């Protein structure tokens, strides 16, 4: 079978579960052949032999496994990160969290940051690349996530600037932190997750009964530790409860930012 025929067959099989089945077929074929997509296009009539393993990849995707877990990679900004079972897949909307954090770091000339819930390392790695003088302390309760973060941090040569800690929030962290940045779990417990998301770790997704419990704990942590700046991603429907919570404990009004769909996606809090 030639590459083009294999791709057409795979795209047809993926048409019921993928928004862009042809693209996903090409991604899987690129991974299988260890070639980029440009190579596929310029060699579309090339005969390839054994395809059983390729169609095993297609079958995994048909069973809703995230394509990022199958290929063990995800793109974030202009970098590529290794991911797999046990770590959250970085989403495009989290690039907005990086943008907002970068704005605050630049404006206030900050030098020491903490990321709560580093996951694969996407946010910390990007901010470290943007700000060469920035020192980062990063925590996560998941050893699996920290293992991926370590691999990705080492890949970009940032191990001397990003310190990893297996702990909850800032427990046992004795550092003079100037800003907390976090994309914590913020989905409510009863939310019906899409099938591909069920493959991802629940402790990186579910924030509690109402979903905003961990966000509140992070706000309280920043307040108790006198950390002057906090930037968090949140759910689109959490603006009002976060606003009310900050007001109830005597904090400034958060500044909320929106995603590309004009939905509330996060907030900046000056303490």
N, C-alpha and C positions, 0 to 999 in steps of 0.2 A: 504494500500500500504506500502511496506517496503521501508526503506531509499534508498537502492540501486536503486530500480525501479524509485523512485521519482527523484533521481539524474540523471538517464539516460534520463528520459523524459525532465527534465529541460535543460540538456546539449544539447539535440537535438533541443529544442526551441531556444537556444541561439547560435546555430552554425553559423547563418548568420551574427551575429553582434559582436561576441567575438572571439578573437584570441585563447583563451584557454577556451572553453565553459564548459568543465568538472570542471576546477578549479573554474570558476565563479559560477557554480551551487553549488559547495561545500561551497564556501564563503557565498552564500546566505542562504544555509541550516544551516550552522553553526550559522549565525546571527539569523535565525528564531528559532532555537532550543536552542540558547544560550549555545552551546557546541563547543569545538574546532574540527578541522578537524581530528585529531587523533581519537577522540571519534566516529566520523562518520565512519571511516574505521573499527574500532573494533566493531561497532554495525550496520553494513551495512544491516543485515537481520532483524533488529528490525522493528516491525510493528508500524507505526505512524498513528494517526487518521486523524483529520481535516487538510487538506493541502491547503485549499482555500487561506489562507493568504500567504502561501509560494509562490503559483503560482501568486499571485498579485505582489510579489516582482520580480518574473521572468518577468512578463509582463512589469513592470516599466523598467527593464533593456533592454527588447526587444525594448522599445521605446527610447532607447539610453541614458537614464538617467545614469550618472556615478555610478558605483557600490559603490564608496566611499560615495556618497550622500545617497544611499539607506541604507547602513550599518552605515553611519555617522562616519566612521573612515578611517584613512589612515596610512600606515606604512611609517616611514621615519628614515633611519638608524636603530637603535635598539629601537625606541620609537613608540608609537601609539598616534595619534592626533585625536581629534574630529573635523569633518568638516561637512558642509552642505551648502545649498543654501546661496549665499552671500559671500562665501570665496573661494579663489583659492585652488585647490587640489595640495598639494606639489608633485613635480615630482622627480624621481630618479636623473635626471641631476642636480637638485639643491643641491644634496649632494656634488657635485663638487665645488659649491660655498662655502659651509661650509669648505671643505678641503683647498681651496685656502685662505680663510679668516683666518683659523686656522694657516696656515703656516706663514702668515704675522704677526698675533698677537703674535705668539711664537717667531718669529725672532726678533721683535722689542720690545718685552716685554710690549705690550700695555695693558691699564687698563680700558679705557672708549670707548665704541663702540656705534654707532647709526645704527640701521637698518631702512632704509626708505622703507615703505610698508611691515609691518610685517606679514600681512595675518593671517594664522592660528597659527603662532609663531614658525614654524619648525626650521628656521635658528637660531633665537635668543636662543631658548631652547637648541639646540644642542651645540652652542658655549658656553652658560652658563654652561652646563654640563661638557664640555671639560676643561674650564678655571674657576675654582671656585672663583678666585679673580676678574673676569671681571664684570664690571658694564655696563649695557645696557640701552640705551634710544631707544625706538621704536615708530615709527609714522605710521599712516595710515589715509587715508581720509575716509575710510569706517567704520562706527560704527558696522556694522554686523561683519566685519573681526575682529575688536578689541574685540568684545564679545567672539568670538571663541578663539582668542589669550589669553584672560584673563582666560578662562576656562582651556586651556591647560597649561598655565604658573602655575596656581594654582595647577593643578594635579601633577606637578613635583616639587612643593614647591619652586618656583623661584620668587614669587611675590615681594620679598624684593630686588631683583637684576635686574629685568626688569621693567622699567617704561614705561607706555603706554601713548601716546598722540594722540588725534584725530586732526590731522593737516596735511597740505600739506608740503612735503619735511621736512625742519627744521624750518618752520615758528614758531616764538615765542618760540623756544627752546634755552635757554641760558645756554649751558653746554660746558665744555672744552672737546670737542670730538676729539679722536685721529684717529679713523677710521670709515668710512661709509661702510656698507655692504648692498647691495640691489639686489633684484630680481624684477625689476620694470616691468610694462607692456612694451613690445617691439615689438608687432605684428602690422603690418601696417593696416590701417583702411579697406582697400579693400580686405584683405586676406580672403579666403573662409574657415572658421573654420569648423573642423569636427563636426558632429552632437552632440557627447557627450560633446564637449567643449562649445557648445552653451548654456548649462545649467549653466556654470560658469559666474561670474560677468565680464562684458565687461571692467569695469574700472580697472580690474586686469590683463587684457590681451592686450588691444589696446593701443599702445603708441603714436598714432597720425597718420597723413597722411602717413608718411614714416616709422613710427614705432620707430624711435630712438629719437624722440623729448624729451621724459622724461629722457632718458639717458643723453642727452646733458644738461638738466636742473640740473641733479644731479651732473654732472661734474662741472658745473658753481658754484653750491652751495658749493661744496668742495673747489673750488678755492677761492671764495669770503670769505669763513669762515676760510681759512688757515688751513684746515683739511689735515694732511699730507698723509693719506692713503685712498684709495678708491678701493673696490672690487665690481664688478657688474656682474651679469649674463646678456647675450645679445642674440640676434638672430644669427644664423649661418652665415648670409649674411651681418652682420653689422661691420665687422672688418675694412673695408676700410673707411666707413663714420666716425667711431669713431676715427680712426687714424688721418684722415684729420682734424676733428674738434679739437682734442687736439693740433695738430700742428698749426692750425689757431689762437689759443688763447695763444700760447706760452708755452704749457705744455710739460712735458717729454713724450716720446713715451710710450704708454701703453704696458704692457706685456700681451699677449693673451694666454688663456688656451683652450684646446680642450676637447670635451666629448669622450665617449667610441666609438663613430662612427667616430672619427677623424675630427669632425666638430668644428669650432670655437664656443665656448659657453660662454665665459666671458673674463674679463680683470681685471688686477691690475694696478692701476695708483699711482705712487709715486709723490706727488705734491711738 
